[in-house]
Amino acid sequence: VQLVESGGGLVQPGGSLRLSCAASGSIFSINAMGWYRQAPGKQRELVATIATVGRTNYANSVKGRFTISRDNAENAVYLQMNSLKPEDTAVYYCNWKDVTGDYWGQGTQVTVSS
């Protein structure tokens, strides 16, 4: 499975960004997609995940501000990020899990700064 992310960038505090991730390759219909992030000097952490049937899970730090969604027909996952804070600054990675393994995108930088 290959994952390609897009949508990162520089935004002011309080602003919004939408990340996209498209999967290609050997796709199993039963899977989970998600977003993780890694800030400088910190470990990679879960942001949000969404299962094939739509069940979602969010980190406490983003609940109420971020929304994960997916398009199963397009094998794509999205992360709508609102009310962004400087502490959201990180490289955001798309993740895909299925019976064959655990796959990662190359990452996209999100910087929240005035």
N, C-alpha and C positions, 0 to 999 in steps of 0.2 A: 504494500500500500504506500503510495506517495501522497504527501500532503503539501499543499502550497498555500501559504497565508498571505493576506494583504490587508491594508487598511490602517496600519500604524501611522504614527506621526507625532507632531508637536501640537499640544493644545493647552490653553490656559486653564487654570483651576476653575471648576464649575462647568467646563465645557463637555462635549460629547465626542465620541469616536465609535465607529462600527468596524469590528474586525471580521474578516471572512476567511474561511478555510475550505478548500476543495480537495476531495480525496479521489484518487484514481488508482488503477491497478486491479488486483484480485480482491474484489469487494465481497465480503460476506454480509448478508442482509441483517444478521443479528450482531449488533456492535454497540459500542458506546463511544461518543465523541466528547471532547472537552477542551478546555483551555487551562493552561498553567502559566505561571509567570516566575521570572527570576530577576530580582533586583541585584545590583552590584554588591558583592560580599555576602549575599544571602543564599539560602537553599531555594531550589525550585519549589513552588507551592501551588496547590490546587486553587483555581479560581472558580470554575463551574464545569459541571458535566451534564450530559443529556443522553439518555438511553434511546434505543430505536423507537420504543413506544412513547417516548416523550417525557419520561420521569426525569426531573432535574435535581441537581444538588449544587449548592453555592457555599463558598467560604463566607463566614460571618462578616468579614470585612467588606464584602461587596453586596450583600443582601440589600435589596431595595434600590440599588443603584445600577446594577448590571443585569442584563437579561440574555440568557443563552437560548438559541433556537436552532432548528435544523430543517433541512429540506432533503428528505430521503430519496426523492427522485433524482436530485442533483448530487447526492453524496456530499453535501455541504453543511457546514456548521457556522453559526454567526455568534458574535458577542457584541451586543449593544451596551456601550458603557456611557452612563450619564453621571452628572455631578462628580466629575473626575477630580481627584485630589493629588497633590504632589507625591504622596506615598503610593499611588498607583503606578508610578514610573517604574518600568521594568521591560524586559524582553518577554513578550507573550508567545507561548508555544501552543500550537494545535496538537491534539493527541487523539489517536484512534486505537481502540482496543477491540479485538475479536478473538476467536478461537485460535488464530494463527500467531498472535502475538500483540505487541505493544509498539506503536509507531508514532514518530514525532516529525513535525515540520521543522523548518529551518529557523523559525522565530521571526517576530516583527517587533520593532522598538516602539514603545509608547512612552512619550515624555510629557509630563504635566508640569508646566512651569510658566510663570508670568514673565 
